Amino acid sequence: MIVNQLQPRTLPALAIIALLALLLVSLPGHAQESRLPSIGGNGGGLIAGQQESDIGQQVMVSIRRSAPRISDPLVYDYLSAITYRLVPSAPLQNRNLTLALIDSPAINAFAVPGGIVGVNGGLFLNAATEQQFASVLAHELAHLSQRHFARRMEQQETSAPLTLAGMIAGIVLSAVTQSDIGFAAIAGTQALAAQNMLAYSRAHEQEADRVGLDILASAGMDPRGMPEMFEIMMRQNRMQGNRLPEYLSTHPLTQSRVADTRSRAEQYPDEDIRDGQEYHLMRSRLQVHYAPSPDVAVETFEAYLDRPDAQRNDAIRYGLSVAYLEDRQYDKAVDTLNDLLTKNPGRITFQVTLAEVRLAQNRMDQARVILKDALTRNPGNYPITHTLARTEIADGNGAAAAEYLKQLTRQLPGQEHLWLKLAEAEGMARNIVGVHRARAEYDVLMGDLESAQRQLRQAQEKLPAGAPQRQIVTERLAEITSRLHARANS
């Protein structure tokens, strides 16, 4: 079952870029670490080195607070795998990226200083092949490697304060009203700024196309996926009339650019590069997620199966099983998944989804057997371990769930929903110190250092002097206190 942190909604154009401005204001009800590092000064441009890292951390705070996201471990695991397949081929100075999976059906992806790469769920819906999907990621990695966003800000140094002021006003209004009114205000005040600062220039786009094509080819993927994806975007642009697709609002696309990219792509060797099956499984999973209702998803995938040769298409059959799960037709979901596992024994996605069905049926023992067997073959696997933790929580075994979640927070410390789950598990296990520690790490990721400090002090008070765990808590508390002092003095 796909788990979401927030309910899906389509983000307005420029909303993601506008999150940068949120770093300069405090939202109601939160004491956040929201001061940007100075980006002025002599030499080195406006943004460089550690400044980019600091900005990236603050952008993620804003995204965690403001953007609806998909926390489905199967989809996130695929996105991470395909991104890091491309990364070794990208000329990045810092290859430690942070991924944000945005819950929106619109085509969009973005990259900002600090190694933040974001992708909308809608990119899966619109990219018919893995090559097309990867081309957008490669393009964004190219923007990041060439520091296009930072260079754009440097070029617009004189107009940036007015631009940020308009964006700040819109975001504050949005925070107060808890609606899209603020984002609408941003769009209104940014008519000129969108062209002058936020949108990449044609020269930057062409450079990102060229570098992105090289990244794809070097990573063993088909560069022809890039012009194919551009053509999909152009068709959507024509279909939507005057309403520009979200991605194109910051990535200007013209027929000449599409033609130029197609010409460049054709210069690479013509190889028979096939999609990985996992992409199409995740695409089917998200098609169910974005369907108007579970019964519509079932009807859609059943109709797909009526097509010639569709019975042999595992991605369609998998999508149908997920639709059956969401529609509570559990027996049909189990039958379909068992058929898929007979053909593909050990396929993690099928095993995890079958366990999800058993979990939905409250058959925790069966879910546990499936997952433990899978984990034995795939130690440390994120989706398997996450689903095991969910199973233990559902079965009232807080201590067992906490052990799994501790492993995951070590692997993925930036996933705030894991810290919340860990706090829940620790509470179930009546480990109050564990609850405070997990909540503190969640608060840090959300930018609320004062709350994190309070949580750690409460944990410290409950631990005896000289206990090893108290020393760990004390050291972490000192780190948070130091950051609070630095913020107060900046």
Residue pairs with C-beta under 8 A, 6 or more apart in sequence:
1 325
1 326
1 356
1 359
1 360
2 70
2 72
2 75
2 285
2 286
2 288
2 289
3 71
3 72
4 68
4 69
4 70
4 71
4 72
4 103
5 68
5 69
5 70
5 71
5 103
5 417
6 68
6 69
6 103
7 68
8 68
8 103
8 104
8 105
8 289
8 290
9 68
9 103
9 104
10 104
10 105
10 106
11 67
11 68
11 102
11 104
11 106
11 108
11 120
11 183
11 246
12 180
12 183
12 184
12 186
12 187
12 246
13 187
13 244
13 246
13 249
13 250
14 183
14 186
14 187
14 190
14 194
14 198
14 249
14 250
15 67
15 183
15 186
16 63
16 67
16 102
16 108
16 110
16 118
17 110
17 112
17 198
17 250
18 167
18 170
18 171
18 183
18 186
18 190
19 59
19 62
19 63
19 66
19 67
19 171
20 55
20 59
20 62
20 112
20 167
21 164
21 167
21 168
21 171
22 34
22 62
22 65
22 66
22 168
22 171
23 34
23 35
23 36
23 55
23 58
23 59
23 61
23 62
24 34
24 35
24 36
24 164
24 168
25 34
25 168
25 171
25 172
25 175
26 32
26 34
27 65
27 175
28 175
28 176
30 65
30 446
30 447
30 448
31 448
31 449
31 450
31 451
32 61
32 446
32 447
32 448
32 449
33 58
33 61
33 447
33 448
33 449
33 483
33 484
33 487
34 58
34 61
34 447
35 487
35 490
36 54
36 55
36 58
37 50
37 51
37 54
37 55
38 51
39 46
39 47
39 51
39 55
39 153
40 46
45 150
45 151
45 154
46 150
46 153
46 154
46 157
47 55
47 113
47 147
47 150
47 153
47 154
48 150
51 113
52 94
52 113
52 114
52 115
52 150
53 94
53 114
53 115
54 114
55 112
55 113
55 114
56 98
56 112
56 113
56 114
56 115
56 116
57 114
58 447
59 112
59 113
59 114
59 116
60 98
60 100
60 114
60 116
60 414
60 445
61 445
61 446
61 447
63 69
63 100
63 102
63 116
63 118
64 416
64 445
64 446
64 447
65 446
65 447
67 100
67 102
67 103
68 102
68 103
68 104
69 100
69 101
69 102
69 103
70 76
70 101
70 102
70 103
70 121
70 289
71 101
71 415
71 417
72 101
72 285
72 289
73 352
73 382
73 383
73 386
73 387
74 282
74 285
74 349
74 352
74 353
74 383
75 101
75 121
75 124
75 282
75 285
75 286
76 99
76 101
76 382
76 415
77 381
77 382
77 383
78 278
78 279
78 282
79 99
79 101
79 119
80 99
81 278
82 130
82 133
82 134
82 137
82 279
83 97
83 99
83 117
83 137
83 141
84 97
85 134
85 219
85 221
86 134
86 137
86 138
86 141
86 215
86 216
86 219
86 221
87 95
87 97
87 141
88 95
88 219
89 214
89 215
89 216
89 218
89 219
90 138
90 141
90 142
90 144
90 145
90 211
90 215
91 145
91 211
92 115
92 141
92 144
92 145
93 145
94 115
95 115
96 115
97 115
97 116
97 117
98 114
98 115
98 116
98 117
98 414
99 117
99 118
99 119
100 116
100 117
100 118
100 119
101 118
101 119
101 121
102 108
102 118
102 119
102 120
102 121
103 120
103 121
104 120
104 121
104 122
104 246
105 120
105 121
105 122
105 125
105 290
106 120
106 122
106 245
106 246
106 247
107 120
107 122
107 123
107 126
107 233
107 236
107 245
107 246
107 247
108 118
108 119
108 120
108 122
108 123
108 246
108 247
109 117
109 118
109 119
109 120
109 123
109 136
109 137
109 139
109 140
109 247
110 116
110 117
110 118
110 140
110 250
111 117
111 118
111 140
111 141
111 143
111 144
111 149
112 149
113 147
113 149
113 150
115 144
117 137
117 140
117 141
117 144
119 136
119 137
120 246
121 286
121 289
121 290
122 290
123 133
123 136
124 133
124 282
124 283
124 286
125 283
125 286
125 287
125 290
126 232
126 236
127 133
127 136
127 229
127 232
127 283
128 232
129 225
129 228
129 275
129 279
130 221
130 225
130 275
130 276
130 279
130 280
131 216
131 221
131 222
131 224
131 225
131 228
131 273
131 275
132 225
132 226
132 228
132 229
132 232
133 225
133 229
133 279
134 216
134 219
134 221
134 225
135 212
135 216
135 221
135 223
135 225
135 226
135 228
135 229
136 229
138 212
138 213
138 215
138 216
138 219
138 221
138 226
139 208
139 209
139 212
139 226
139 251
140 208
141 212
141 215
142 207
142 208
142 209
142 210
142 211
142 212
142 215
143 149
143 200
143 204
143 208
145 211
146 204
146 207
146 208
146 211
148 200
148 204
148 207
148 208
151 204
152 197
152 198
152 200
152 201
152 204
153 160
153 197
156 163
156 196
156 197
159 193
159 196
159 197
160 197
162 193
163 190
163 193
163 197
166 185
166 186
166 189
166 190
166 193
167 186
167 189
167 190
169 185
169 189
170 182
170 183
170 184
170 185
170 186
170 187
170 188
170 189
171 182
171 186
172 182
173 181
173 182
173 185
174 180
174 181
174 182
174 183
174 185
174 186
175 182
176 182
190 198
194 249
194 250
198 250
199 249
199 250
199 251
199 252
200 208
200 250
200 251
200 252
202 252
202 254
202 257
205 251
205 252
205 253
205 257
206 257
206 260
209 226
209 257
209 260
209 261
209 264
210 264
212 226
213 223
213 226
213 261
213 264
213 265
213 268
216 222
216 223
216 225
216 226
217 223
217 268
220 273
221 273
222 271
222 273
223 264
223 265
223 268
224 262
224 265
224 266
224 268
226 261
226 265
227 258
227 261
227 262
227 265
230 253
230 257
230 258
230 261
231 258
233 245
233 247
233 248
233 253
234 253
234 255
234 258
236 245
237 244
237 245
237 248
237 253
277 314
277 315
278 349
280 315
281 314
281 315
281 318
281 349
283 315
284 301
284 315
284 316
284 318
284 319
284 322
285 318
285 319
285 322
287 297
287 300
287 301
287 319
288 294
288 297
288 301
288 319
288 322
288 323
288 326
291 297
291 300
291 323
294 323
294 326
294 327
294 328
295 327
297 319
297 322
297 323
297 326
297 327
298 320
298 323
298 324
298 327
298 329
300 323
301 316
301 319
301 320
301 323
302 320
304 310
304 313
304 316
304 319
304 320
305 311
305 316
305 317
305 320
310 316
311 317
314 340
314 343
314 344
317 336
317 339
317 340
318 336
318 337
318 340
318 349
318 350
318 353
320 336
321 332
321 333
321 336
321 337
321 340
321 353
321 357
322 333
322 353
324 330
324 332
324 333
324 336
325 333
325 353
325 356
325 357
325 360
328 360
330 357
330 360
330 361
333 353
333 357
334 354
334 357
334 358
337 350
337 353
337 354
337 357
338 354
340 347
340 350
341 347
341 350
341 351
341 354
344 350
346 374
346 377
348 374
348 378
348 381
348 383
348 384
349 383
351 370
351 371
351 373
351 374
351 384
352 371
352 374
352 383
352 384
352 387
354 370
355 366
355 367
355 370
355 371
355 374
355 387
355 391
356 367
356 387
358 364
358 366
358 367
358 370
359 367
359 387
359 390
359 391
359 394
362 394
364 391
364 394
364 395
367 387
367 391
368 388
368 391
368 392
368 395
371 384
371 387
371 388
371 391
372 388
374 381
374 384
375 381
375 384
375 385
375 388
378 384
380 407
380 411
382 408
382 411
382 412
385 404
385 407
385 408
386 404
386 408
386 418
388 404
389 401
389 404
389 405
389 408
389 421
389 425
390 401
392 398
392 400
392 401
392 404
392 425
393 401
393 421
393 424
393 425
393 428
396 428
397 428
398 424
398 425
398 426
398 427
398 428
398 429
398 430
398 431
399 425
399 428
399 429
399 431
401 421
401 425
401 428
401 429
402 422
402 425
402 426
402 429
402 431
402 434
405 418
405 421
405 422
405 425
406 422
408 415
408 418
409 415
409 418
409 419
409 422
409 438
409 441
412 418
413 441
414 445
416 442
416 445
416 446
419 438
419 439
419 441
419 442
419 445
420 438
420 442
422 434
422 438
423 434
423 435
423 438
423 439
423 442
426 432
426 434
426 435
426 437
426 438
427 435
432 462
433 459
433 462
433 463
433 469
433 473
436 455
436 456
436 458
436 459
436 462
437 455
437 456
437 459
437 473
437 476
439 451
439 452
439 455
440 451
440 452
440 453
440 455
440 456
440 459
440 476
440 480
441 452
443 449
443 451
443 452
443 455
444 452
444 480
449 480
449 483
449 484
449 487
450 484
452 480
453 477
453 480
453 481
453 484
456 473
456 476
456 477
456 480
457 477
459 473
460 470
460 473
460 474
460 477
463 469
463 470
463 473
464 470
